[in-house]
Amino acid sequence: EIIKKIMNADAIEQGFQRIQDHITKFFHDQVGQRCREDVWSYAKGHGGGITRVWEGVENDPLEKAGVNYSGIHGAELPATSVAALKVEPGPFRATGVSLVIHPANPYIPTIHMNLRFFETGEKWWFGGGIDLTPYYPNKAQVIAFHQGLKAICERHHQDYDHMKLTCDKYFHIPHRTECRGVGGIFFDQIFTSSTMEKTREELWEFIEDLGTSFVQLYAPFWSIENRTHPFTDEQREFQLIRRSRYVEFNLCYDRGTKFGLQSEGRIESILMSMPSVAIWKYDWKPKPGSVEEHVIQFYLQPQDWANMRVELSDLPPLYEPMQPWLQILLGMTGLIFLGARYWKS
């Protein structure tokens, strides 16, 4: 018989606060931009949250970003929440961390992450995910991002392929017939009986690993090459058009946004995910054969990123002058390998 330990919800709340602090420190120390902190209380029960928002001015690397923590509980779950979550009315507890980062430079992707825990009566579960929305993608970095997520899942015996597929389906924009970005992983209501008898502690270890690994996953996109990459007015326009698609998804399809609005949640925290600037252009289409067309046709359709190979042509421009030498080196490596096999035989 498997003995399931009961991890206290207070400890989970404290864990989410540590994740928020860890990610905030990255943006303060590595990106070099300070946030505005807003501490608030839950008016309809107990608890509250800490909202940390970056709203950039000229030359700031973060145009709009937020890293939020909340931990609330009450005597009665709102009727809209009871229907949406398919649970019985009664006391509840909800806690988690959510973030959305909209960098100013189009060569640094937008990223979203949400990790949460919910408990009511005898029912409890974890949910969340992380997904990436690049504008001018670096293919090697996109592949590394997905390989990093796969490694996290494998460390905790979670099904990366299933979570990746769920993410692709969830972040699809039906009226645009495209995905919001290059995806990531997404999961909802993972709990003991549906995850091969894992304890609450084991599931929390997966959530905590994903949360603390955010910095490792996202930091490569903040390379000096990306941060200082020059961009044209046309590339800025494409970034803002893609942001409009981001807004469309959040307001039309995102369950978290709709749930927050229907349950009369804290509006400033709910709409924190919106970018500062987005544009809609009537009947906009990318130029045939353009980079923008390739982004939409390839990157915004589901791909098997974690198993994709990085080719020389996928390396950043920094490596372009070295490509002839790299090809020679790869050729020599192949010859040495074949020679070693020949002498062995």
DARA-V453308 format. One record per residue. N is the residue number from 1. RES is the residue in three letters. SS is DSSP state (a for helix, b for strand, c for the rest). PHI is phi in whole degrees, -180 to 180 (none if undefined). D_CENTER is the distance of its C-alpha to the mean C-alpha in whole Angstrom. Layout:
# DARA-V453308
n = <N	N>
res = <RES	RES>
ss = <SS	SS>
phi = <PHI	PHI>
d_center = <D_CENTER	D_CENTER>
This chain:
# DARA-V453308
n = <1	2	3	4	5	6	7	8	9	10	11	12	13	14	15	16	17	18	19	20	21	22	23	24	25	26	27	28	29	30	31	32	33	34	35	36	37	38	39	40	41	42	43	44	45	46	47	48	49	50	51	52	53	54	55	56	57	58	59	60	61	62	63	64	65	66	67	68	69	70	71	72	73	74	75	76	77	78	79	80	81	82	83	84	85	86	87	88	89	90	91	92	93	94	95	96	97	98	99	100	101	102	103	104	105	106	107	108	109	110	111	112	113	114	115	116	117	118	119	120	121	122	123	124	125	126	127	128	129	130	131	132	133	134	135	136	137	138	139	140	141	142	143	144	145	146	147	148	149	150	151	152	153	154	155	156	157	158	159	160	161	162	163	164	165	166	167	168	169	170	171	172	173	174	175	176	177	178	179	180	181	182	183	184	185	186	187	188	189	190	191	192	193	194	195	196	197	198	199	200	201	202	203	204	205	206	207	208	209	210	211	212	213	214	215	216	217	218	219	220	221	222	223	224	225	226	227	228	229	230	231	232	233	234	235	236	237	238	239	240	241	242	243	244	245	246	247	248	249	250	251	252	253	254	255	256	257	258	259	260	261	262	263	264	265	266	267	268	269	270	271	272	273	274	275	276	277	278	279	280	281	282	283	284	285	286	287	288	289	290	291	292	293	294	295	296	297	298	299	300	301	302	303	304	305	306	307	308	309	310	311	312	313	314	315	316	317	318	319	320	321	322	323	324	325	326	327	328	329	330	331	332	333	334	335	336	337	338	339	340	341	342	343	344	345>
res = <GLU	ILE	ILE	LYS	LYS	ILE	MET	ASN	ALA	ASP	ALA	ILE	GLU	GLN	GLY	PHE	GLN	ARG	ILE	GLN	ASP	HIS	ILE	THR	LYS	PHE	PHE	HIS	ASP	GLN	VAL	GLY	GLN	ARG	CYS	ARG	GLU	ASP	VAL	TRP	SER	TYR	ALA	LYS	GLY	HIS	GLY	GLY	GLY	ILE	THR	ARG	VAL	TRP	GLU	GLY	VAL	GLU	ASN	ASP	PRO	LEU	GLU	LYS	ALA	GLY	VAL	ASN	TYR	SER	GLY	ILE	HIS	GLY	ALA	GLU	LEU	PRO	ALA	THR	SER	VAL	ALA	ALA	LEU	LYS	VAL	GLU	PRO	GLY	PRO	PHE	ARG	ALA	THR	GLY	VAL	SER	LEU	VAL	ILE	HIS	PRO	ALA	ASN	PRO	TYR	ILE	PRO	THR	ILE	HIS	MET	ASN	LEU	ARG	PHE	PHE	GLU	THR	GLY	GLU	LYS	TRP	TRP	PHE	GLY	GLY	GLY	ILE	ASP	LEU	THR	PRO	TYR	TYR	PRO	ASN	LYS	ALA	GLN	VAL	ILE	ALA	PHE	HIS	GLN	GLY	LEU	LYS	ALA	ILE	CYS	GLU	ARG	HIS	HIS	GLN	ASP	TYR	ASP	HIS	MET	LYS	LEU	THR	CYS	ASP	LYS	TYR	PHE	HIS	ILE	PRO	HIS	ARG	THR	GLU	CYS	ARG	GLY	VAL	GLY	GLY	ILE	PHE	PHE	ASP	GLN	ILE	PHE	THR	SER	SER	THR	MET	GLU	LYS	THR	ARG	GLU	GLU	LEU	TRP	GLU	PHE	ILE	GLU	ASP	LEU	GLY	THR	SER	PHE	VAL	GLN	LEU	TYR	ALA	PRO	PHE	TRP	SER	ILE	GLU	ASN	ARG	THR	HIS	PRO	PHE	THR	ASP	GLU	GLN	ARG	GLU	PHE	GLN	LEU	ILE	ARG	ARG	SER	ARG	TYR	VAL	GLU	PHE	ASN	LEU	CYS	TYR	ASP	ARG	GLY	THR	LYS	PHE	GLY	LEU	GLN	SER	GLU	GLY	ARG	ILE	GLU	SER	ILE	LEU	MET	SER	MET	PRO	SER	VAL	ALA	ILE	TRP	LYS	TYR	ASP	TRP	LYS	PRO	LYS	PRO	GLY	SER	VAL	GLU	GLU	HIS	VAL	ILE	GLN	PHE	TYR	LEU	GLN	PRO	GLN	ASP	TRP	ALA	ASN	MET	ARG	VAL	GLU	LEU	SER	ASP	LEU	PRO	PRO	LEU	TYR	GLU	PRO	MET	GLN	PRO	TRP	LEU	GLN	ILE	LEU	LEU	GLY	MET	THR	GLY	LEU	ILE	PHE	LEU	GLY	ALA	ARG	TYR	TRP	LYS	SER>
ss = <c	c	c	c	c	c	c	c	a	a	a	a	a	a	a	a	a	a	a	a	a	a	a	a	a	a	a	a	a	a	a	c	c	c	c	b	b	b	b	b	b	c	c	c	c	b	b	b	b	b	b	b	b	b	b	c	c	c	c	c	c	b	b	b	b	b	b	b	b	b	b	b	b	b	c	c	c	c	a	a	a	a	a	a	a	c	c	c	c	c	c	b	b	b	b	b	b	b	b	b	b	b	b	c	c	c	c	c	c	b	b	b	b	b	b	b	b	b	b	b	c	c	b	b	b	b	b	b	b	b	b	b	b	c	c	c	c	c	a	a	a	a	a	a	a	a	a	a	a	a	a	a	a	a	a	c	c	c	c	a	a	a	a	a	a	a	a	a	a	a	c	b	b	a	a	a	c	b	b	c	c	c	b	b	b	b	b	b	b	b	c	a	a	a	c	c	c	c	c	a	a	a	a	a	a	a	a	a	a	a	a	a	c	a	a	a	a	a	a	a	a	a	c	a	a	a	a	c	c	c	c	c	a	a	a	a	a	a	a	a	a	a	a	a	a	a	a	a	a	a	a	a	c	c	a	a	a	a	a	a	a	a	c	c	c	c	a	a	a	a	a	a	a	c	c	c	c	c	c	c	c	c	c	c	c	c	c	c	c	c	a	a	a	a	a	a	a	a	a	c	c	c	c	c	a	a	a	c	c	c	c	a	a	a	c	c	a	a	a	a	a	a	a	a	a	a	a	a	a	a	a	a	a	a	a	a	a	a	a	a	a	a	a	a	c>
phi = <none	-87	-91	-97	-76	-108	-82	-65	-63	-61	-66	-67	-58	-64	-64	-65	-65	-64	-63	-59	-63	-62	-71	-60	-61	-60	-71	-69	-84	-90	-84	81	-132	-88	-105	-97	-107	-129	-95	-134	-115	-80	-71	-100	-174	-121	91	167	-168	-129	-103	-120	-125	-112	-126	-76	-112	-54	75	-75	-70	-100	-78	-157	-157	-153	-129	-113	-122	-145	-149	-128	-153	-150	-80	-146	-70	-54	-57	-64	-72	-59	-69	-68	-91	58	-128	-81	-61	154	-62	-147	-145	-140	-151	173	-127	-135	-149	-141	-121	-114	-70	-77	-80	-63	-87	-112	-75	-72	-139	-133	-144	-142	-130	-147	-135	-135	-146	-150	58	-89	-95	-156	-163	-107	-153	143	159	-148	-146	-118	-126	-84	-105	-125	-69	-100	-58	-62	-71	-64	-62	-63	-59	-70	-65	-65	-64	-63	-64	-63	-60	-67	-62	-116	56	-103	-87	-58	-60	-68	-68	-68	-62	-61	-65	-59	-71	-67	-92	-83	-105	-57	-73	-109	49	-153	-86	-68	-163	-97	75	172	-133	-147	-151	-142	53	-91	-149	-57	-70	-103	-132	57	61	-75	-77	-61	-63	-66	-68	-63	-60	-66	-61	-65	-63	-63	-66	-76	-81	-53	-61	-63	-74	-96	-56	-59	-73	-100	-63	-58	-60	-72	-65	-105	-65	-69	-144	-92	-62	-66	-71	-63	-62	-62	-58	-72	-67	-65	-65	-64	-66	-61	-64	-58	-62	-62	-85	-95	-126	-64	-66	-64	-65	-64	-63	-62	-69	-68	-92	57	-74	-74	-62	-65	-74	-64	-91	-59	-72	-70	-71	-68	-135	-151	-133	-119	-115	-60	54	-72	-141	-71	-67	-57	80	-83	-59	-62	-64	-64	-58	-70	-77	-107	-72	-95	-120	-57	-133	-86	-62	-64	-107	-85	-87	-92	-94	-57	-68	-86	-71	-60	-55	-54	-93	-57	-63	-92	-59	-58	-70	-65	-63	-62	-63	-63	-63	-63	-61	-64	-65	-62	-63	-65	-63	-62	-67	-65	-67	-65	-76>
d_center = <37	33	33	30	30	28	26	27	24	25	24	20	20	21	19	16	18	18	14	14	17	16	13	15	18	16	15	19	20	19	18	21	20	21	20	22	21	23	24	24	26	26	29	30	29	29	26	23	20	20	18	17	17	17	19	21	24	26	24	22	18	16	17	15	13	13	12	14	16	18	21	23	26	29	32	31	28	28	29	27	24	27	27	23	23	26	27	31	31	32	30	26	24	20	18	14	12	9	8	8	9	12	14	17	18	17	17	13	10	8	5	3	4	7	10	13	17	20	24	27	30	30	26	23	20	16	13	9	6	3	3	5	8	11	15	17	15	17	17	17	14	12	14	14	10	11	14	12	10	14	16	14	15	18	19	19	20	17	17	14	16	16	13	12	15	14	10	12	15	13	11	15	17	20	22	21	21	18	14	11	10	10	8	7	8	9	12	14	18	18	21	24	26	24	22	26	27	24	25	23	23	22	19	18	18	15	13	14	14	10	10	13	11	8	11	12	9	9	13	14	13	15	18	21	22	18	19	23	23	25	24	27	27	26	23	22	23	21	18	19	20	16	15	18	16	13	16	17	15	14	18	19	17	14	15	14	16	19	19	19	22	24	24	25	22	22	21	20	17	16	17	15	12	15	15	19	20	20	23	24	27	29	29	27	27	26	29	30	29	27	24	22	24	22	19	19	21	19	16	15	17	16	17	17	15	16	19	20	22	22	25	27	26	23	23	23	26	27	28	30	33	33	32	36	36	33	35	38	36	34	38	40	37	38	42	42	40	43	45	44	44	48	49	48	50>
